[in-house]
Amino acid sequence: MDQRLEAFVVLFNNRKFFEAHEVLELLWLETEGMEKDFYKGLIQCAAAFVHHQRGNPRGAHKLYQRANNYLKSYLPHYGGINSEKLMVQVRDFFETDPEANSDVLPQIEFL
């Protein structure tokens, strides 16, 4: 597993979504095909939470939907990540009341 993906997961799980996005973007630029789209979905997932943290619910929901569209092709797992569990947590967060759920943010798990 690429160290940048590992760093992304650590940053994401520590609610450093902007930094996570930046780390994975460098890896995304170097990849092609299915792997590239998987990373793009993870990047958009992190970006959704950046918008949530900045008080932009409309932008957060829009990026969540984009992330979901990319990541649904990679269920139940891909690249050593439990993508299904992540997407269930992200969906539950954004499809209910994100403001009420701010204490319970998704966590990415390795397989």
C-alpha positions as a Markdown table, in Angstrom:
| # | Residue | x | y | z |
|---|---|---|---|---|
| 1 | Met | 0.0 | 0.0 | 0.0 |
| 2 | Asp | 1.3 | 3.4 | -0.9 |
| 3 | Gln | 2.4 | 5.5 | 2.1 |
| 4 | Arg | 0.3 | 8.4 | 0.8 |
| 5 | Leu | -2.9 | 6.4 | 1.0 |
| 6 | Glu | -1.9 | 5.4 | 4.6 |
| 7 | Ala | -1.3 | 9.1 | 5.4 |
| 8 | Phe | -4.6 | 10.0 | 3.9 |
| 9 | Val | -6.4 | 7.5 | 6.1 |
| 10 | Val | -4.6 | 8.7 | 9.3 |
| 11 | Leu | -5.4 | 12.4 | 8.4 |
| 12 | Phe | -9.0 | 11.6 | 7.5 |
| 13 | Asn | -9.5 | 9.7 | 10.7 |
| 14 | Asn | -8.1 | 12.6 | 12.7 |
| 15 | Arg | -10.5 | 15.0 | 11.0 |
| 16 | Lys | -7.8 | 16.7 | 9.0 |
| 17 | Phe | -9.8 | 16.5 | 5.9 |
| 18 | Phe | -8.1 | 19.3 | 3.9 |
| 19 | Glu | -4.7 | 17.8 | 4.6 |
| 20 | Ala | -6.0 | 14.3 | 3.7 |
| 21 | His | -7.3 | 15.6 | 0.4 |
| 22 | Glu | -4.0 | 17.3 | -0.4 |
| 23 | Val | -1.9 | 14.1 | 0.3 |
| 24 | Leu | -4.1 | 11.8 | -1.8 |
| 25 | Glu | -4.3 | 14.3 | -4.7 |
| 26 | Leu | -0.6 | 13.8 | -5.3 |
| 27 | Leu | -1.1 | 10.0 | -5.6 |
| 28 | Trp | -4.2 | 10.5 | -7.7 |
| 29 | Leu | -2.2 | 12.5 | -10.2 |
| 30 | Glu | 0.2 | 9.6 | -10.7 |
| 31 | Thr | -2.4 | 6.9 | -11.3 |
| 32 | Glu | -4.7 | 5.7 | -14.1 |
| 33 | Gly | -7.8 | 3.7 | -14.6 |
| 34 | Met | -9.9 | 2.2 | -11.8 |
| 35 | Glu | -7.3 | 3.1 | -9.2 |
| 36 | Lys | -7.5 | 6.8 | -10.2 |
| 37 | Asp | -11.3 | 6.9 | -9.9 |
| 38 | Phe | -11.1 | 5.2 | -6.5 |
| 39 | Tyr | -8.7 | 7.9 | -5.2 |
| 40 | Lys | -10.9 | 10.6 | -6.8 |
| 41 | Gly | -13.9 | 9.2 | -4.8 |
| 42 | Leu | -11.8 | 9.3 | -1.6 |
| 43 | Ile | -10.6 | 12.8 | -2.3 |
| 44 | Gln | -14.2 | 14.0 | -2.9 |
| 45 | Cys | -15.3 | 12.3 | 0.3 |
| 46 | Ala | -12.6 | 14.2 | 2.3 |
| 47 | Ala | -13.6 | 17.4 | 0.4 |
| 48 | Ala | -17.2 | 17.0 | 1.5 |
| 49 | Phe | -16.1 | 17.1 | 5.1 |
| 50 | Val | -13.9 | 20.2 | 4.4 |
| 51 | His | -17.1 | 21.9 | 3.2 |
| 52 | His | -19.0 | 20.6 | 6.3 |
| 53 | Gln | -16.3 | 22.0 | 8.6 |
| 54 | Arg | -16.4 | 25.3 | 6.8 |
| 55 | Gly | -20.2 | 25.6 | 7.2 |
| 56 | Asn | -21.1 | 25.0 | 3.6 |
| 57 | Pro | -23.8 | 22.3 | 3.8 |
| 58 | Arg | -24.8 | 22.6 | 0.2 |
| 59 | Gly | -21.2 | 22.1 | -1.1 |
| 60 | Ala | -20.7 | 19.3 | 1.4 |
| 61 | His | -23.8 | 17.4 | 0.2 |
| 62 | Lys | -22.8 | 17.9 | -3.5 |
| 63 | Leu | -19.4 | 16.5 | -2.9 |
| 64 | Tyr | -20.8 | 13.6 | -0.8 |
| 65 | Gln | -23.0 | 12.7 | -3.8 |
| 66 | Arg | -20.0 | 12.8 | -6.2 |
| 67 | Ala | -17.9 | 10.7 | -3.8 |
| 68 | Asn | -20.7 | 8.2 | -3.6 |
| 69 | Asn | -21.0 | 8.0 | -7.3 |
| 70 | Tyr | -17.4 | 7.1 | -7.6 |
| 71 | Leu | -17.0 | 4.8 | -4.6 |
| 72 | Lys | -20.1 | 2.7 | -5.2 |
| 73 | Ser | -18.1 | 0.8 | -7.9 |
| 74 | Tyr | -15.5 | -0.2 | -5.3 |
| 75 | Leu | -17.7 | -2.0 | -2.8 |
| 76 | Pro | -17.3 | -3.9 | -0.5 |
| 77 | His | -13.5 | -3.2 | -0.4 |
| 78 | Tyr | -10.8 | -1.9 | -2.6 |
| 79 | Gly | -7.1 | -1.1 | -2.2 |
| 80 | Gly | -7.0 | -2.5 | 1.3 |
| 81 | Ile | -9.8 | -0.2 | 2.5 |
| 82 | Asn | -13.3 | -1.2 | 3.7 |
| 83 | Ser | -15.1 | 1.1 | 1.3 |
| 84 | Glu | -18.5 | -0.3 | 2.1 |
| 85 | Lys | -18.3 | 0.6 | 5.8 |
| 86 | Leu | -17.0 | 4.0 | 4.9 |
| 87 | Met | -19.8 | 4.7 | 2.5 |
| 88 | Val | -22.4 | 3.5 | 5.0 |
| 89 | Gln | -21.0 | 5.9 | 7.6 |
| 90 | Val | -20.8 | 8.8 | 5.1 |
| 91 | Arg | -24.3 | 8.2 | 3.9 |
| 92 | Asp | -25.7 | 8.0 | 7.4 |
| 93 | Phe | -23.9 | 11.3 | 8.2 |
| 94 | Phe | -25.1 | 13.3 | 5.2 |
| 95 | Glu | -28.5 | 11.8 | 4.8 |
| 96 | Thr | -29.5 | 12.6 | 8.4 |
| 97 | Asp | -28.7 | 15.8 | 10.1 |
| 98 | Pro | -25.0 | 16.5 | 9.6 |
| 99 | Glu | -25.0 | 19.3 | 12.2 |
| 100 | Ala | -26.4 | 16.9 | 14.9 |
| 101 | Asn | -23.8 | 14.3 | 13.8 |
| 102 | Ser | -20.7 | 16.5 | 13.9 |
| 103 | Asp | -19.3 | 14.5 | 16.8 |
| 104 | Val | -19.7 | 11.2 | 15.0 |
| 105 | Leu | -17.6 | 11.5 | 11.8 |
| 106 | Pro | -16.8 | 8.4 | 9.6 |
| 107 | Gln | -13.6 | 6.5 | 10.1 |
| 108 | Ile | -11.8 | 4.6 | 7.3 |
| 109 | Glu | -10.7 | 1.1 | 8.2 |
| 110 | Phe | -8.1 | -1.0 | 6.5 |
| 111 | Leu | -8.8 | -4.6 | 5.8 |
